[in-house]
Each structure stands twice: as C-alpha cells, then as structure tokens.
Amino acid sequence: MRKFILIFLMYAGFTVNAQVIISDSAAVDTIKKPRHWSIVAKNSLMFNQAAFSNWVGGGANNVGWLASANYNLVYENGRNLWENIIIMNYGQNTTKGIGTRKTQDVLNLSTNYGLQFSKSWYVSTGASLLSQFSGGFEDGNNPEAKKISNFMAPGYVNAGVGITYRPNENLTVTMRPLSRFTFVLDRELQVAGTYGLKADGDFFLMQMGFLGSAIYKVKLMENIEMTNTGSIFSNYLENPDHMVLSYNMLLNMKINRFISSIVTLDLMYDHNQIRKTQLKQTLGVGFAYNLDNGVKRSDRKDSQFWLKK
C-alpha cells in the first residue's frame, strides 16, 4: 500500500511539473507574438469649488467640473504607420447669482496614414475634424446673450496628401497641400461674413491651402508630461497672408495612480473668426484613469537627449 501511495505521489508531481512547463512555454510564445497596435489613453474628471460666508473680500460660491478624454491609437507594421488621435474635453462652472457657463468645449478627431520611403520620412494622407459639442455665447458664454458658435458651427474638416516626418514616437511633423472645409450647420449663424461665408444662408465654405502641423511630447520629470500641438494654415487662392495659427499645450502632472492635475493652454488666431489672438487656459485637479498596452514603437530618444536612456 505504501509503495502504491509513493508511486502515485511521484506520478502526480511529474504531471504537475509537466503542466507548469507547458504553461511557461505557452506564455513565452504569447510574449514573442508581435503586437502592432500601440494604445495610450488618458481619461480624467476634474473638479473645482469655492465657498464664501461673511467674507469681507467678497466672492461668489461656485463649483465646476471638467471631463477629458485623450486617445492615441497607432498601428505600425513594417513600412506602414497609421495614427489616430481622439481628443474630447467638456467642462462647466456654476456660480451663485450668475448661473451655469461652459469653461471647456473641444472635439478634435484626426487620422493619418503613412508609407515609409526613407528613414523617419513617410508619404502620408489624412483627415481631421475640429468642432465643439454645444453652443457658445458672447458675454462669457451667457446663454441669454448672442450665440456665436455651436456644434459644427463652425466645424473644420481637413483632408489631403503630403509628407510626414517622424524620427521617434515623441515628435511628428506633417506638411501637406489640402482642402479645408468649413461647415456652419446652425441656421442662426449662416450669415455672410461669419466664418468666411460668402452669403446669407450658406452653410459650407471650401478652401485650398497648405497645412503644417506638429506634435511634440516631452517628459519634463517623473510623472510630469507635456504635449504640445501646433498648426498653421494658409489659403492658396484668397488672402494667403491671412493665416490660421493654433497652439495647444497639455501639462499632465500625475499625483498617484488615480489622481492627477492637468493644465491646458490654447492660443489661436483665425482672420475669419475674430481679428484678435484668442486665449484659453484651464487648471484642474481630480480623478484620472490611464490606459497603456505597453507597446512602444521606438526606444530612441533623439529629441530628449538630456534624459537618461
């Protein structure tokens, strides 16, 4: 009986060991399997609040929130590079005695496909959409004031073919001639001169021009990252000197796994909107949830030589 038990235990141990070895081998095969998608997503919900009671310095009770989603989905396989960017921001602030006003409203979608023909250089084609989710009004977005913008009013769609320079995953520069389409789908805003419209009732404007855009990401220090996005557009056919300039800065300061602080800065000049430089800045602290599948397209740090490799 003892011999039988001893033989059984030895067999059982051999079987378990064999199963572990097979499992480890399968895991190694899984790790070695190439993955072509790089997925990085940053989601956040920020809050701000102020309360006053018998405060001699004055002030009004207020509470605000800002929701943000920033996705970067990239497919790379051989000479093929396909990058998709999704940026959605929306926020509101409610102040006692004034009411609710929106503080942030951005819808930005873009896709770009490139075929590599030389080191860091791609022949590329792409399209982008830039608009907002809800109406904007004069006098600090006061809903009782005159409406000046809305969803797809304006909405800008760019499409074209050109050249993309991408030495590493932190820097992308694209230059292309393209068609720029401006949509004004809100009937109240379909007025001659508004966003470049030629006549009352028009909802569509087409322009041919040159677009240059750049995205630069830099890690300032541990848990502090900055993303810079800039673009310039010039109309070939009409007033090429009336360029559209835009810049966006996103500073993400991670406090811990679920809490972070975000600072945004937007600068814009568009002759067809308003002949002044537009400025918008936001600051928020709140909850953050990030996704990263760990796939890195390049380990090179050519644009961040001061960092330890």
C-alpha positions in Angstrom: 0.0 0.0 0.0 2.8 2.4 0.9 4.6 1.6 -2.4 1.4 2.4 -4.2 1.0 5.7 -2.5 4.6 6.6 -3.1 4.3 5.8 -6.8 1.1 7.8 -7.1 2.7 10.9 -5.5 5.7 10.7 -7.8 3.4 10.4 -10.8 1.2 13.3 -9.6 4.3 15.5 -9.0 5.7 14.7 -12.5 2.3 15.6 -14.0 2.1 18.9 -12.3 5.6 19.8 -13.2 4.9 18.9 -16.9 1.9 21.1 -16.9 3.8 24.0 -15.5 6.5 23.6 -18.2 3.9 23.6 -20.9 2.2 26.7 -19.4 5.5 28.6 -19.3 6.2 27.6 -22.9 2.8 28.9 -24.0 3.4 32.2 -22.1 6.8 32.6 -23.8 5.1 32.1 -27.2 2.5 34.7 -26.3 5.1 37.2 -25.3 7.0 36.7 -28.6 4.0 37.2 -30.7 4.3 40.6 -32.4 1.8 43.3 -31.5 1.3 46.1 -33.9 -1.1 48.4 -32.1 0.1 51.0 -29.6 -2.7 52.3 -27.4 -2.4 55.1 -24.9 -5.5 56.7 -23.3 -5.8 59.4 -20.7 -9.2 59.9 -19.1 -9.9 62.4 -16.3 -12.6 64.1 -14.3 -11.6 67.3 -12.6 -13.4 69.4 -10.0 -13.1 72.9 -8.6 -15.1 74.6 -5.9 -15.1 77.8 -3.8 -17.4 78.8 -0.9 -17.8 82.2 0.9 -19.6 83.2 4.1 -19.3 86.7 5.5 -16.1 87.1 3.6 -15.1 90.8 3.6 -13.0 90.4 0.5 -16.1 89.3 -1.4 -16.7 86.5 -3.8 -19.4 84.2 -5.1 -19.9 80.5 -4.3 -19.1 78.4 -7.3 -18.5 74.8 -8.4 -17.1 73.4 -11.6 -16.1 70.3 -13.4 -14.1 69.2 -16.5 -14.2 65.9 -18.2 -11.4 65.0 -20.6 -10.5 62.0 -22.9 -7.3 61.8 -24.9 -6.7 58.7 -27.0 -3.7 57.9 -29.2 -4.1 54.7 -31.3 -1.2 53.8 -33.5 -0.7 50.8 -35.9 2.8 50.1 -37.1 3.8 47.1 -39.3 6.8 47.3 -41.5 6.7 50.4 -43.6 3.0 51.2 -42.6 2.2 53.7 -39.9 -1.4 54.6 -39.1 -2.0 57.1 -36.3 -5.4 58.1 -34.8 -6.0 60.8 -32.3 -9.2 61.5 -30.3 -9.5 64.5 -28.0 -12.7 65.3 -26.2 -13.0 68.0 -23.5 -16.1 69.5 -21.9 -16.5 71.4 -18.7 -18.9 73.8 -16.9 -18.9 76.1 -13.9 -21.9 77.2 -11.9 -21.6 80.5 -10.0 -24.2 81.7 -7.5 -26.2 84.6 -8.9 -24.8 84.1 -12.4 -25.7 80.6 -13.4 -24.0 77.9 -15.4 -21.4 78.6 -18.1 -19.2 76.2 -20.0 -15.5 76.5 -19.5 -14.1 74.0 -21.9 -15.6 72.5 -25.2 -13.4 70.7 -27.7 -14.0 67.9 -30.2 -10.8 67.0 -32.2 -10.5 63.8 -34.3 -7.7 63.0 -36.7 -6.3 60.1 -38.7 -3.1 59.9 -40.6 -1.7 57.0 -42.7 1.9 57.0 -43.8 4.1 54.7 -46.0 7.8 55.0 -45.1 10.1 55.8 -48.0 13.2 56.8 -46.1 14.4 56.8 -42.5 11.9 58.8 -40.4 10.0 60.0 -43.6 6.6 58.9 -44.8 4.3 59.7 -47.7 1.1 60.4 -45.9 -2.6 61.0 -46.3 -5.1 62.0 -43.6 -8.1 63.9 -42.4 -9.2 65.8 -39.3 -12.3 67.2 -37.7 -12.3 70.1 -35.3 -15.5 71.4 -33.6 -17.3 71.6 -30.3 -20.2 69.9 -28.5 -22.6 72.8 -27.6 -23.4 76.4 -28.2 -21.1 79.3 -27.3 -22.3 82.8 -26.5 -21.0 86.3 -26.0 -20.5 87.7 -22.6 -18.7 84.8 -21.1 -20.9 82.0 -22.6 -24.1 83.6 -21.1 -27.0 81.6 -22.7 -29.1 84.8 -22.7 -26.5 86.6 -24.8 -26.0 86.4 -28.6 -25.0 83.0 -29.9 -21.6 82.9 -31.7 -20.9 79.2 -32.2 -22.4 75.7 -31.9 -21.8 72.1 -32.8 -20.4 72.0 -36.3 -20.8 75.8 -36.4 -18.1 76.1 -37.2 -16.8 72.6 -38.0 -13.5 72.3 -39.8 -12.6 69.3 -41.9 -9.2 69.0 -43.4 -8.1 66.3 -45.9 -5.0 66.0 -48.1 -1.8 64.1 -49.1 1.7 65.1 -48.2 4.8 64.3 -46.2 5.2 63.2 -42.6 8.5 63.3 -40.6 8.6 61.1 -37.5 12.0 60.4 -36.0 10.5 58.8 -32.9 7.2 58.5 -31.0 7.6 61.9 -29.4 7.7 64.0 -32.5 5.5 64.1 -35.6 5.6 66.9 -38.2 3.3 66.8 -41.2 3.2 69.1 -44.3 0.6 68.8 -47.0 -1.5 70.7 -49.5 -5.1 70.1 -48.7 -8.7 71.0 -49.0 -10.2 72.8 -45.9 -13.9 72.6 -45.5 -15.8 74.9 -43.1 -19.3 73.9 -42.0 -21.8 76.2 -40.3 -24.8 74.0 -39.7 -26.6 76.3 -37.2 -29.1 78.4 -39.3 -28.8 81.3 -36.8 -25.1 81.6 -37.7 -25.4 81.3 -41.5 -24.7 85.0 -42.1 -22.5 86.5 -44.8 -19.0 87.2 -43.3 -19.4 84.8 -40.4 -16.6 82.2 -40.5 -15.8 83.3 -44.1 -19.3 82.6 -45.5 -20.0 84.4 -48.8 -23.7 84.9 -48.5 -26.6 84.6 -46.0 -27.9 81.0 -45.9 -24.6 79.5 -46.9 -23.5 76.6 -44.7 -20.3 75.5 -46.4 -17.0 77.0 -47.4 -14.2 75.3 -49.3 -10.6 76.5 -49.3 -7.4 75.2 -50.9 -4.3 75.7 -49.0 -1.2 74.4 -47.2 -1.3 72.9 -43.7 1.7 72.4 -41.5 1.2 70.6 -38.1 3.4 69.3 -35.4 3.0 67.2 -32.2 5.8 67.1 -29.6 5.7 65.2 -26.4 8.2 65.6 -23.6 8.7 64.1 -20.2 9.8 67.1 -18.0 10.4 64.9 -15.0 9.0 61.8 -13.2 5.2 61.9 -13.5 5.1 65.2 -15.4 4.5 65.1 -19.1 3.8 67.9 -21.6 2.2 67.5 -25.0 2.5 70.4 -27.5 0.4 70.7 -30.6 0.7 73.4 -33.2 -0.6 74.1 -36.8 -0.5 76.7 -39.5 -2.9 77.0 -42.5 -2.6 79.4 -45.4 -5.2 79.7 -48.2 -3.6 79.5 -51.6 -6.4 81.1 -53.6 -7.5 84.0 -51.4 -5.5 86.2 -49.0 -2.6 83.7 -48.3 -1.3 86.1 -45.7 -4.4 85.6 -43.6 -3.1 82.5 -41.9 -4.8 80.4 -39.3 -2.5 79.7 -36.4 -3.2 77.5 -33.4 -1.3 76.1 -30.4 -2.3 73.7 -27.6 -0.3 72.7 -24.5 -1.4 69.9 -22.2 0.6 69.5 -19.0 -0.3 66.3 -17.1 1.1 66.1 -13.5 0.4 62.6 -12.1 0.0 62.6 -8.3 -0.7 58.9 -8.0 -2.4 56.1 -9.9 -5.9 57.7 -9.8 -5.4 61.4 -9.1 -3.7 64.0 -11.3 -3.6 67.7 -12.1 -4.0 69.0 -15.6 -3.2 72.4 -17.1 -4.2 73.4 -20.6 -3.3 76.4 -22.7 -4.8 77.2 -26.1 -3.8 80.1 -28.4 -5.5 80.7 -31.7 -5.7 83.3 -34.5 -8.2 83.0 -37.3 -8.9 86.0 -39.5 -12.3 84.6 -40.4 -13.4 84.3 -36.8 -12.1 87.4 -34.9 -9.1 89.6 -35.8 -7.6 89.1 -32.3 -5.5 86.4 -30.7 -7.7 84.0 -28.8 -6.5 82.6 -25.4 -8.0 79.9 -23.2 -6.4 78.4 -20.1 -7.7 75.8 -17.6 -6.4 74.1 -14.4 -8.0 71.2 -12.6 -7.3 68.5 -10.1 -9.2 65.3 -9.9 -9.6 61.7 -10.9 -7.6 60.2 -13.8 -7.6 56.8 -15.4 -4.9 55.9 -17.9 -4.6 53.0 -20.3 -1.3 51.8 -21.9 -0.9 48.4 -23.6 2.9 48.7 -23.2 3.7 48.6 -26.9 6.4 51.1 -27.8 7.1 51.9 -31.5 10.6 53.2 -30.8 13.1 53.2 -28.0 15.0 56.2 -29.5 15.2 59.4 -27.5 16.7 61.6 -30.2 14.5 64.6 -29.2 15.1 64.0 -25.5 18.9 63.6 -25.3 19.1 65.1 -21.8 17.1 62.2 -20.3 18.8 59.0 -19.2 18.3 56.2 -21.7 
